Amino acid sequence: MRISVLRYGISFEEDLKCAPSTVNRKQSKKPLQAQQTEAVSDCLRDVALFFLRVTKQYLPHLARLCLISTFLEDGIRMWFQWNEQRDYIEATWSCGYFLATCFVLLNLIGQLGGCVLILSRNFVQYACFGLFGIIALQTVAYSILWDLKFLMRNLALGGGLLLLLAESRSEGKSMFAGVPSMGESSPKQYMQLGGRVLLVLMFMTLLHFDSNFFSILQNIVGTALIILVAIGFKTKLAALTLVGWLLVINVYFNAFWTIPTYKPMHDFLKYDFFQTTSVIGGLLLVVALGPGGVSMDEKKKEW
């Protein structure tokens, strides 16, 4: 189901109409420091809205490509490392040659097929459910369930898929066809809320508990931004800022292309790189779609 780009354009135009002008703002009785903070916030929001207006035709496509990148990379890796993957599963679970081969084949077809369907905008909801199943299968098969860091990253990846599932829904056709309408508290809004909250888990794996000033500042600023995304307050600006921050961190810390392919660190950094890229795709969907009805940004309109 394809969502018209016009839908995003309308959303951004409405945001622009609602955005207060930083030039013609009336005199306020607020303290000078509060006025300066508000002026900086409005300026940043104007910059973000300008970026969204310029990129509105391409942003949803870029978000989907980033989000499925880890599945695409893993599916291709299954093809080139077929024997290694099969042997690992066979040795770990003692399941025999046939079942190990079925596992690798299911991962390869499921991931590459799901990516093709999502990028072509065909049967997106079924593709998302298939990728949810792949995440669950890999969590058990590779014992990720007992590794907190990797488990949190897989859950964050599931949050990105929830946002993609919410984006694929239309008013006319829905997989919740029998559910009565509840206004803003529709299943789509709850999927957007769940996706935003799960994205927090990816950020938590990036925290560095060092005593140096840079790490402390990075943790404080990043935590503040991800909390804003989770609760849906100034969501687009916070998510866009996080996208830029994660891009820098991803390229700097996960530069797998600088490591020779025969070293184990190459595959480890490559895995981290594409998983972080998928979470960036989820954040870009938050930027494109907005926070949804279950958010502070939406509730402010009622106040």
Contacts in CASP RR format, 6 or more apart in sequence:
PFRMAT RR
TARGET T0000
AUTHOR 0000-0000-0000
METHOD contacts of the structure
MODEL  1
MRISVLRYGISFEEDLKCAPSTVNRKQSKKPLQAQQTEAVSDCLRDVALF
FLRVTKQYLPHLARLCLISTFLEDGIRMWFQWNEQRDYIEATWSCGYFLA
TCFVLLNLIGQLGGCVLILSRNFVQYACFGLFGIIALQTVAYSILWDLKF
LMRNLALGGGLLLLLAESRSEGKSMFAGVPSMGESSPKQYMQLGGRVLLV
LMFMTLLHFDSNFFSILQNIVGTALIILVAIGFKTKLAALTLVGWLLVIN
VYFNAFWTIPTYKPMHDFLKYDFFQTTSVIGGLLLVVALGPGGVSMDEKK
KEW
1 121 0 8 1.000
1 124 0 8 1.000
1 125 0 8 1.000
1 168 0 8 1.000
1 169 0 8 1.000
1 170 0 8 1.000
1 173 0 8 1.000
2 121 0 8 1.000
3 60 0 8 1.000
3 167 0 8 1.000
3 168 0 8 1.000
3 170 0 8 1.000
5 56 0 8 1.000
5 57 0 8 1.000
5 60 0 8 1.000
8 56 0 8 1.000
8 59 0 8 1.000
8 60 0 8 1.000
8 288 0 8 1.000
9 53 0 8 1.000
9 56 0 8 1.000
11 290 0 8 1.000
12 49 0 8 1.000
12 52 0 8 1.000
12 53 0 8 1.000
12 56 0 8 1.000
13 53 0 8 1.000
15 49 0 8 1.000
15 52 0 8 1.000
15 236 0 8 1.000
16 49 0 8 1.000
16 53 0 8 1.000
19 42 0 8 1.000
19 45 0 8 1.000
19 46 0 8 1.000
19 49 0 8 1.000
20 42 0 8 1.000
22 39 0 8 1.000
22 42 0 8 1.000
22 43 0 8 1.000
22 46 0 8 1.000
25 39 0 8 1.000
25 42 0 8 1.000
28 35 0 8 1.000
30 38 0 8 1.000
41 234 0 8 1.000
44 237 0 8 1.000
45 234 0 8 1.000
45 237 0 8 1.000
48 236 0 8 1.000
48 237 0 8 1.000
48 240 0 8 1.000
49 236 0 8 1.000
51 240 0 8 1.000
52 59 0 8 1.000
52 236 0 8 1.000
52 240 0 8 1.000
52 287 0 8 1.000
52 288 0 8 1.000
55 62 0 8 1.000
56 288 0 8 1.000
59 284 0 8 1.000
59 287 0 8 1.000
59 288 0 8 1.000
60 167 0 8 1.000
60 285 0 8 1.000
60 288 0 8 1.000
62 281 0 8 1.000
62 284 0 8 1.000
63 281 0 8 1.000
63 282 0 8 1.000
63 284 0 8 1.000
63 285 0 8 1.000
63 287 0 8 1.000
63 288 0 8 1.000
64 118 0 8 1.000
64 119 0 8 1.000
64 164 0 8 1.000
64 281 0 8 1.000
64 285 0 8 1.000
65 119 0 8 1.000
66 277 0 8 1.000
66 278 0 8 1.000
66 280 0 8 1.000
66 281 0 8 1.000
66 282 0 8 1.000
66 284 0 8 1.000
67 160 0 8 1.000
67 161 0 8 1.000
67 163 0 8 1.000
67 164 0 8 1.000
67 278 0 8 1.000
67 281 0 8 1.000
67 282 0 8 1.000
67 284 0 8 1.000
67 285 0 8 1.000
68 114 0 8 1.000
68 115 0 8 1.000
68 118 0 8 1.000
68 119 0 8 1.000
68 131 0 8 1.000
68 278 0 8 1.000
69 274 0 8 1.000
69 277 0 8 1.000
69 278 0 8 1.000
70 157 0 8 1.000
70 271 0 8 1.000
70 274 0 8 1.000
70 275 0 8 1.000
70 277 0 8 1.000
70 278 0 8 1.000
71 111 0 8 1.000
71 112 0 8 1.000
71 114 0 8 1.000
71 115 0 8 1.000
71 131 0 8 1.000
71 134 0 8 1.000
71 278 0 8 1.000
72 111 0 8 1.000
72 112 0 8 1.000
72 115 0 8 1.000
73 270 0 8 1.000
73 274 0 8 1.000
74 107 0 8 1.000
74 111 0 8 1.000
74 274 0 8 1.000
75 107 0 8 1.000
75 108 0 8 1.000
75 111 0 8 1.000
75 112 0 8 1.000
76 112 0 8 1.000
78 85 0 8 1.000
78 104 0 8 1.000
78 107 0 8 1.000
78 108 0 8 1.000
78 111 0 8 1.000
79 108 0 8 1.000
82 104 0 8 1.000
85 104 0 8 1.000
85 107 0 8 1.000
86 97 0 8 1.000
86 100 0 8 1.000
86 101 0 8 1.000
86 103 0 8 1.000
86 104 0 8 1.000
87 100 0 8 1.000
89 95 0 8 1.000
89 99 0 8 1.000
89 100 0 8 1.000
89 103 0 8 1.000
89 104 0 8 1.000
89 141 0 8 1.000
90 96 0 8 1.000
90 97 0 8 1.000
90 99 0 8 1.000
90 100 0 8 1.000
92 141 0 8 1.000
92 143 0 8 1.000
93 99 0 8 1.000
93 100 0 8 1.000
93 141 0 8 1.000
95 103 0 8 1.000
103 137 0 8 1.000
103 141 0 8 1.000
106 137 0 8 1.000
107 134 0 8 1.000
107 137 0 8 1.000
107 138 0 8 1.000
110 130 0 8 1.000
110 131 0 8 1.000
110 134 0 8 1.000
111 131 0 8 1.000
111 134 0 8 1.000
113 127 0 8 1.000
114 127 0 8 1.000
114 130 0 8 1.000
114 131 0 8 1.000
115 127 0 8 1.000
117 123 0 8 1.000
117 124 0 8 1.000
117 126 0 8 1.000
117 127 0 8 1.000
118 124 0 8 1.000
118 127 0 8 1.000
118 128 0 8 1.000
118 164 0 8 1.000
124 164 0 8 1.000
124 165 0 8 1.000
124 168 0 8 1.000
125 165 0 8 1.000
125 168 0 8 1.000
125 169 0 8 1.000
125 175 0 8 1.000
128 161 0 8 1.000
128 164 0 8 1.000
128 165 0 8 1.000
128 168 0 8 1.000
131 161 0 8 1.000
132 158 0 8 1.000
132 161 0 8 1.000
135 154 0 8 1.000
135 157 0 8 1.000
135 158 0 8 1.000
135 161 0 8 1.000
138 144 0 8 1.000
138 154 0 8 1.000
139 145 0 8 1.000
139 151 0 8 1.000
139 154 0 8 1.000
144 150 0 8 1.000
144 151 0 8 1.000
144 154 0 8 1.000
145 151 0 8 1.000
149 205 0 8 1.000
152 201 0 8 1.000
152 202 0 8 1.000
152 204 0 8 1.000
152 205 0 8 1.000
153 201 0 8 1.000
153 202 0 8 1.000
153 205 0 8 1.000
153 275 0 8 1.000
155 198 0 8 1.000
155 201 0 8 1.000
156 198 0 8 1.000
156 199 0 8 1.000
156 200 0 8 1.000
156 201 0 8 1.000
156 202 0 8 1.000
156 279 0 8 1.000
157 202 0 8 1.000
157 275 0 8 1.000
157 278 0 8 1.000
157 279 0 8 1.000
158 195 0 8 1.000
158 198 0 8 1.000
159 194 0 8 1.000
159 195 0 8 1.000
159 198 0 8 1.000
159 199 0 8 1.000
159 282 0 8 1.000
160 195 0 8 1.000
160 198 0 8 1.000
160 199 0 8 1.000
160 278 0 8 1.000
160 279 0 8 1.000
160 281 0 8 1.000
160 282 0 8 1.000
160 285 0 8 1.000
162 191 0 8 1.000
162 192 0 8 1.000
162 194 0 8 1.000
162 195 0 8 1.000
162 198 0 8 1.000
163 191 0 8 1.000
163 192 0 8 1.000
163 195 0 8 1.000
163 196 0 8 1.000
163 282 0 8 1.000
163 285 0 8 1.000
163 286 0 8 1.000
163 289 0 8 1.000
164 282 0 8 1.000
164 285 0 8 1.000
165 191 0 8 1.000
166 188 0 8 1.000
166 191 0 8 1.000
166 192 0 8 1.000
166 195 0 8 1.000
166 289 0 8 1.000
167 285 0 8 1.000
167 288 0 8 1.000
167 289 0 8 1.000
169 175 0 8 1.000
169 187 0 8 1.000
169 188 0 8 1.000
174 187 0 8 1.000
176 186 0 8 1.000
176 187 0 8 1.000
179 187 0 8 1.000
184 292 0 8 1.000
184 293 0 8 1.000
184 294 0 8 1.000
184 298 0 8 1.000
185 293 0 8 1.000
185 294 0 8 1.000
188 292 0 8 1.000
189 292 0 8 1.000
189 293 0 8 1.000
189 294 0 8 1.000
190 294 0 8 1.000
192 286 0 8 1.000
192 289 0 8 1.000
192 290 0 8 1.000
192 291 0 8 1.000
192 292 0 8 1.000
192 293 0 8 1.000
192 294 0 8 1.000
192 295 0 8 1.000
193 292 0 8 1.000
193 294 0 8 1.000
193 295 0 8 1.000
195 282 0 8 1.000
196 229 0 8 1.000
196 230 0 8 1.000
196 232 0 8 1.000
196 235 0 8 1.000
196 286 0 8 1.000
196 291 0 8 1.000
196 295 0 8 1.000
197 230 0 8 1.000
199 226 0 8 1.000
199 229 0 8 1.000
199 230 0 8 1.000
199 279 0 8 1.000
199 282 0 8 1.000
199 283 0 8 1.000
199 286 0 8 1.000
200 226 0 8 1.000
200 227 0 8 1.000
200 229 0 8 1.000
200 230 0 8 1.000
202 275 0 8 1.000
202 276 0 8 1.000
202 279 0 8 1.000
203 222 0 8 1.000
203 223 0 8 1.000
203 226 0 8 1.000
203 242 0 8 1.000
206 246 0 8 1.000
206 249 0 8 1.000
207 219 0 8 1.000
207 223 0 8 1.000
208 215 0 8 1.000
208 218 0 8 1.000
208 219 0 8 1.000
209 215 0 8 1.000
209 219 0 8 1.000
210 216 0 8 1.000
222 242 0 8 1.000
222 245 0 8 1.000
225 238 0 8 1.000
225 241 0 8 1.000
225 242 0 8 1.000
225 245 0 8 1.000
226 238 0 8 1.000
226 242 0 8 1.000
228 234 0 8 1.000
228 235 0 8 1.000
228 238 0 8 1.000
229 235 0 8 1.000
229 238 0 8 1.000
229 239 0 8 1.000
229 242 0 8 1.000
229 283 0 8 1.000
229 286 0 8 1.000
229 291 0 8 1.000
231 295 0 8 1.000
231 296 0 8 1.000
232 238 0 8 1.000
232 291 0 8 1.000
232 295 0 8 1.000
232 296 0 8 1.000
232 297 0 8 1.000
233 295 0 8 1.000
233 296 0 8 1.000
233 297 0 8 1.000
234 297 0 8 1.000
235 286 0 8 1.000
235 290 0 8 1.000
235 291 0 8 1.000
235 295 0 8 1.000
235 297 0 8 1.000
236 286 0 8 1.000
236 287 0 8 1.000
236 290 0 8 1.000
236 291 0 8 1.000
239 283 0 8 1.000
239 284 0 8 1.000
239 286 0 8 1.000
239 287 0 8 1.000
240 283 0 8 1.000
240 287 0 8 1.000
242 283 0 8 1.000
243 280 0 8 1.000
243 281 0 8 1.000
243 283 0 8 1.000
243 284 0 8 1.000
243 287 0 8 1.000
246 276 0 8 1.000
246 279 0 8 1.000
246 280 0 8 1.000
246 283 0 8 1.000
247 280 0 8 1.000
249 276 0 8 1.000
250 272 0 8 1.000
250 273 0 8 1.000
250 276 0 8 1.000
250 277 0 8 1.000
250 280 0 8 1.000
253 272 0 8 1.000
254 269 0 8 1.000
254 270 0 8 1.000
254 272 0 8 1.000
254 273 0 8 1.000
254 276 0 8 1.000
255 269 0 8 1.000
255 273 0 8 1.000
256 265 0 8 1.000
256 266 0 8 1.000
256 267 0 8 1.000
256 269 0 8 1.000
256 270 0 8 1.000
256 273 0 8 1.000
259 265 0 8 1.000
259 266 0 8 1.000
259 269 0 8 1.000
260 266 0 8 1.000
290 297 0 8 1.000
291 297 0 8 1.000
291 298 0 8 1.000
292 298 0 8 1.000
293 299 0 8 1.000
END
